[in-house]
Amino acid sequence: MIFQPNFYNIRMNFTLVSTVFNEAKRLDQTISDLVNQTLQPSEIIIVDAGSTDGTYEALKKWSEHSLVSVIVLQKLRCNVAEGRNIAIKAAKYDLIASMDFGCRYDPKWLESIIEPFKDRSIDVVFGAYKVDETEQISLAAKAAYINSNGYKWNFHSGHLIPTSRSIAYKKKVFHKIGGYCEWLTLAADDTVFGKQIKANGFKMYVADRPYSTWMRHETLVGFVKESYRYGLGNGEAKIYFDEFMASVVKLFLRIGFYLSGLFFIMAVFLKISVLFPIICLVGFVYGFRIQVGYLKNWYRLQSKKYGISVLLYGLYLSSAVNYGYIKGYIKGYYYSTEDQKQQAELLQKRINKIT
């Protein structure tokens, strides 16, 4: 349930939690973002998964002179879900705010997701986030920007799942859900957590001013790996099977689009019988329909920055990302461990029982 809060004055203590692994390159910037928050947390708890690039040492050094209590824990080779659970269990306060070191945060970010809890009936605040268009510089990043329709999200649609890059909730939510799913290998733990928030009917407020910025990849490999991780996590959790099937259909149609166009040209030049080029043309038309949304995005956003090279590269990127998601989902769904399969079955029963 999403609604507008009824505010009243109350002072709130809260704990900010996060996990890290080899974040040295952007650590200083993230720390600066946190130090400059207009509303400071009562404590910050960060769990390091065994960084080897100096991240852990830098965080410990920050904790020594920070005006806010900073607790840095370390659990070697823990996944993100386990790290989050460790941090939240160690938190002193009933109110938890969660962040991601892969994001940038405006000074008003924490204020925007904590102030709504002045209405005591609110259990969860879902913080909106954005992607900075000016930072999409590489060919892959620009193509992904087009492919994602400029990263335009309707946070009030009810379809988006709260993500741990910008969320706050009461500890009772965490305990009711049972924490984040540590049995998932790489991803989808916050997706599953968000789905359970909705399934349990917790009262949620959407802070729709995007004070957090999601940092995107610069290379094709980065986008494909990300898509693979999402697919793997969703497959292990046995969620979004319809999305997986849609991805399979889209990939086949995209391949049909490319091959049919190629074969049609070859058939015309080689003067092959009329039937073959007609079949190829039909396949090309159906495959083209999958590309229409992308072409519309490009046409709407086209400029010197988003020229023909971006358009063509985007066709390639969309297929590669599509393939990465499918590959990950198949591995997660069909080749997960027996324990993961049992956990996924229990998860589905728990969600279905609630809904």
Secondary structure as the mmCIF struct_conf table of DSSP 4:
data_model
#
loop_
_struct_conf.conf_type_id
_struct_conf.id
_struct_conf.beg_label_comp_id
_struct_conf.beg_label_asym_id
_struct_conf.beg_label_seq_id
_struct_conf.end_label_comp_id
_struct_conf.end_label_asym_id
_struct_conf.end_label_seq_id
STRN STRN1 ILE A 2 ILE A 2
STRN STRN2 THR A 15 VAL A 20
BEND BEND1 PHE A 21 ASN A 22
HELX_RH_AL_P HELX_RH_AL_P1 ALA A 24 VAL A 35
TURN_TY1_P TURN_TY1_P1 ASN A 36 ASN A 36
BEND BEND2 THR A 38 LEU A 39
BEND BEND3 SER A 42 SER A 42
STRN STRN3 GLU A 43 ASP A 48
BEND BEND4 THR A 52 GLY A 54
HELX_RH_AL_P HELX_RH_AL_P2 THR A 55 HIS A 65
BEND BEND5 LEU A 67 VAL A 68
STRN STRN4 SER A 69 GLN A 74
TURN_TY1_P TURN_TY1_P2 LEU A 76 ARG A 77
HELX_RH_AL_P HELX_RH_AL_P3 VAL A 80 ALA A 90
BEND BEND6 LYS A 92 ASP A 94
STRN STRN5 LEU A 95 MET A 99
TURN_TY1_P TURN_TY1_P3 PHE A 101 GLY A 102
STRN STRN6 CYS A 103 TYR A 105
TURN_TY1_P TURN_TY1_P4 PRO A 107 LYS A 108
HELX_RH_AL_P HELX_RH_AL_P4 TRP A 109 ILE A 114
HELX_RH_3T_P HELX_RH_3T_P1 GLU A 115 LYS A 118
BEND BEND7 ASP A 119 ASP A 119
TURN_TY1_P TURN_TY1_P5 ARG A 120 SER A 121
STRN STRN7 VAL A 124 LYS A 130
HELX_RH_3T_P HELX_RH_3T_P2 GLU A 133 GLU A 135
BEND BEND8 SER A 138 SER A 138
HELX_RH_AL_P HELX_RH_AL_P5 LEU A 139 ASN A 147
TURN_TY1_P TURN_TY1_P6 SER A 148 SER A 148
HELX_RH_3T_P HELX_RH_3T_P3 ASN A 149 TYR A 151
TURN_TY1_P TURN_TY1_P7 PHE A 155 HIS A 156
BEND BEND9 SER A 157 GLY A 158
BEND BEND10 LEU A 160 LEU A 160
HELX_LH_PP_P HELX_LH_PP_P1 ILE A 161 PRO A 162
TURN_TY1_P TURN_TY1_P8 SER A 164 ARG A 165
STRN STRN8 SER A 166 LYS A 170
HELX_RH_AL_P HELX_RH_AL_P6 LYS A 171 ILE A 177
TURN_TY1_P TURN_TY1_P9 GLY A 178 GLY A 178
BEND BEND11 GLY A 179 TYR A 180
TURN_TY1_P TURN_TY1_P10 GLU A 182 TRP A 183
BEND BEND12 LEU A 184 ALA A 187
HELX_RH_AL_P HELX_RH_AL_P7 ASP A 189 ALA A 199
TURN_TY1_P TURN_TY1_P11 ASN A 200 GLY A 201
STRN STRN9 MET A 204 TRP A 214
HELX_LH_PP_P HELX_LH_PP_P2 MET A 215 HIS A 217
BEND BEND13 GLU A 218 THR A 219
HELX_RH_AL_P HELX_RH_AL_P8 LEU A 220 ALA A 237
TURN_TY1_P TURN_TY1_P12 LYS A 238 LYS A 238
HELX_RH_AL_P HELX_RH_AL_P9 PHE A 241 PHE A 269
TURN_TY1_P TURN_TY1_P13 LEU A 270 LYS A 271
TURN_TY1_P TURN_TY1_P14 VAL A 274 VAL A 274
HELX_RH_AL_P HELX_RH_AL_P10 LEU A 275 LEU A 301
BEND BEND14 SER A 303 TYR A 306
HELX_RH_AL_P HELX_RH_AL_P11 ILE A 308 TYR A 334
BEND BEND15 TYR A 335 SER A 336
HELX_RH_AL_P HELX_RH_AL_P12 GLU A 338 ILE A 354
#
